[in-house]
Amino acid sequence: MGYVTSLFAHKVVAAAGGEVDATAMLASVGISPSAPRDPGQMIPAERYYDLLERIASQIDVTDLPVRTGASMRLDEYGALGLAFKAATTLGASYARVERYARLWTSVVEYELRPATGGTLFILHRAGELRLGMRLSNEATLASAVSIARQVCPVPLAPVEVLIRHPAPRSVAAHEEWFGCPVRFGAELDAILYANDVLARPNILGDEGISQYLATHLDAELSEITRTPALVTQSKAAIAQRLSEGTPKMAEIARGLGLSARSFHRRLAEQGMSFQSLTEDTRRDLAEGLLRDERHSLAEIAFLTGFSEQSAFTRAFKRWLGTTPATYRKHMSRR
């Protein structure tokens, strides 16, 4: 399972405005609205796409990705945001993203590639181009231009923006904000920049600071590359025990060869708790089982650790804002 920074969820909900219930939207992806924003807190990517699709069911989202991207601020991206600022040129800033984006997300990779007319900054994201992913891709490209404008000493516009999926009903907001043609139905999700734009010095570029931050980011990257294995193994162990009731942290830690204290610390380093990990596992397992018509709702309640179907229904409605039966019916139509 892939993860993205919770910052993206905060931003898209804020961009949606008062037409959606921000508290309920954030809670649906496991974020406490009252907690400080922490880009290091990760949420499952599929849950983020679900959030975008719930917003789309309530409001017109034609220009939501642009508004979301425009709201991104480098200061909110932690050390990677600082490294983007400190790089000496815009091209060097994007090279930092290409190398260290794993600190933001495990579902997107970036590539700088020479092309006719300049250099492409390409977004690679595998998976079905469902609505949530399409909106996320648009917002990601808008974010990439937004943060570039924050380091550029003069007004900046790409040569062209390329987007794989079909165009929305209007592209006027996209072209106005990007300041260039936006071509939907392309072969890539990418931004084409003129080479002289990427070679332009950044406002606060400093080679010494940039190198110092790169060393720090290398250490962070080295740490998080070990995290998916821990999370994956933990969720698998939790899922196996749920039918016996809610597992205890000490039991799961012991099965992973860790002390309860070490397990707690390693989860905390990733902005997670054993309780949130168990909740995520229950939810992910429930969604998967509901896609399989062979399991009754009562069986799914049992397999996800609930003693009664009514308790499962209440929990599922808290997670996704709908009942298990309605969710199953919706998935069967897709």
HUSULWO-V760359 format. One record per pair of residues at least 4 apart in sequence whose C-alpha atoms are under 6 Angstrom apart, sorted by sequence separation. I is the first residue (numbers start at 1). J is the second residue. D is the distance in whole Angstrom. If there is no record, write none. Layout:
i->I j->J d->D
i->I j->J d->D
//
This chain:
i->27 j->31 d->5
i->64 j->68 d->6
i->77 j->81 d->5
i->96 j->100 d->6
i->97 j->101 d->5
i->102 j->106 d->5
i->115 j->119 d->5
i->129 j->133 d->6
i->175 j->179 d->6
i->206 j->210 d->6
i->217 j->221 d->6
i->228 j->232 d->6
i->229 j->233 d->6
i->230 j->234 d->6
i->235 j->239 d->6
i->242 j->246 d->6
i->254 j->258 d->5
i->268 j->272 d->5
i->281 j->285 d->6
i->282 j->286 d->6
i->302 j->306 d->5
i->317 j->321 d->5
i->26 j->31 d->5
i->56 j->61 d->6
i->87 j->92 d->6
i->114 j->119 d->4
i->129 j->134 d->6
i->175 j->180 d->6
i->253 j->258 d->5
i->267 j->272 d->5
i->268 j->273 d->6
i->301 j->306 d->5
i->317 j->322 d->5
i->75 j->81 d->6
i->87 j->93 d->5
i->113 j->119 d->6
i->175 j->181 d->6
i->253 j->259 d->6
i->267 j->273 d->6
i->306 j->312 d->6
i->317 j->323 d->5
i->74 j->81 d->5
i->113 j->120 d->5
i->175 j->182 d->6
i->253 j->260 d->5
i->112 j->120 d->6
i->301 j->309 d->5
i->84 j->93 d->5
i->112 j->121 d->5
i->23 j->33 d->6
i->111 j->121 d->6
i->250 j->260 d->5
i->253 j->263 d->6
i->313 j->323 d->6
i->111 j->122 d->5
i->298 j->309 d->6
i->301 j->312 d->5
i->98 j->110 d->5
i->110 j->122 d->5
i->98 j->111 d->6
i->110 j->123 d->5
i->110 j->124 d->6
i->109 j->124 d->5
i->108 j->124 d->6
i->108 j->125 d->5
i->167 j->184 d->5
i->166 j->184 d->5
i->166 j->185 d->5
i->160 j->180 d->6
i->162 j->182 d->6
i->164 j->184 d->6
i->165 j->185 d->5
i->160 j->181 d->5
i->161 j->182 d->5
i->162 j->183 d->5
i->163 j->184 d->5
i->164 j->185 d->5
i->157 j->179 d->5
i->160 j->182 d->6
i->164 j->186 d->5
i->282 j->304 d->5
i->163 j->186 d->5
i->164 j->187 d->6
i->162 j->186 d->6
i->164 j->188 d->5
i->164 j->189 d->6
i->163 j->189 d->4
i->162 j->189 d->5
i->162 j->190 d->5
i->161 j->191 d->5
i->7 j->39 d->5
i->160 j->192 d->5
i->159 j->192 d->5
i->5 j->39 d->5
i->158 j->192 d->6
i->159 j->193 d->5
i->6 j->41 d->6
i->158 j->193 d->5
i->5 j->41 d->6
i->6 j->42 d->5
i->5 j->42 d->4
i->6 j->43 d->6
i->4 j->42 d->5
i->290 j->328 d->6
i->3 j->42 d->6
i->4 j->43 d->6
i->3 j->43 d->5
i->3 j->44 d->4
i->4 j->45 d->6
i->2 j->44 d->6
i->3 j->45 d->5
i->2 j->45 d->5
i->235 j->281 d->6
i->152 j->202 d->5
i->153 j->203 d->6
i->151 j->202 d->5
i->151 j->203 d->5
i->15 j->68 d->5
i->12 j->68 d->5
i->11 j->68 d->6
i->243 j->302 d->6
i->246 j->305 d->6
i->243 j->303 d->5
i->245 j->305 d->5
i->242 j->304 d->5
i->243 j->305 d->5
i->242 j->305 d->5
i->123 j->189 d->5
i->122 j->189 d->6
i->123 j->190 d->6
i->122 j->190 d->4
i->121 j->190 d->5
i->65 j->135 d->6
i->69 j->139 d->5
i->121 j->191 d->5
i->120 j->191 d->6
i->120 j->192 d->4
i->65 j->138 d->6
i->66 j->139 d->6
i->69 j->142 d->5
i->119 j->192 d->6
i->65 j->139 d->4
i->69 j->143 d->4
i->119 j->193 d->5
i->118 j->193 d->5
i->66 j->142 d->6
i->70 j->146 d->5
i->118 j->194 d->4
i->118 j->195 d->5
i->53 j->132 d->5
i->52 j->132 d->5
i->49 j->132 d->4
i->49 j->133 d->6
i->5 j->104 d->5
i->4 j->104 d->6
i->4 j->105 d->4
i->3 j->105 d->6
i->3 j->106 d->5
i->2 j->106 d->5
i->2 j->107 d->5
i->91 j->198 d->4
i->90 j->198 d->5
i->89 j->199 d->6
i->89 j->200 d->6
i->89 j->201 d->4
i->88 j->201 d->6
i->89 j->202 d->5
i->88 j->202 d->6
i->88 j->205 d->4
i->86 j->204 d->6
i->87 j->205 d->5
i->88 j->206 d->6
i->86 j->205 d->4
i->86 j->206 d->5
i->87 j->210 d->5
i->86 j->210 d->5
i->83 j->210 d->6
i->83 j->213 d->6
i->41 j->271 d->5
i->28 j->319 d->5
i->28 j->320 d->6
//
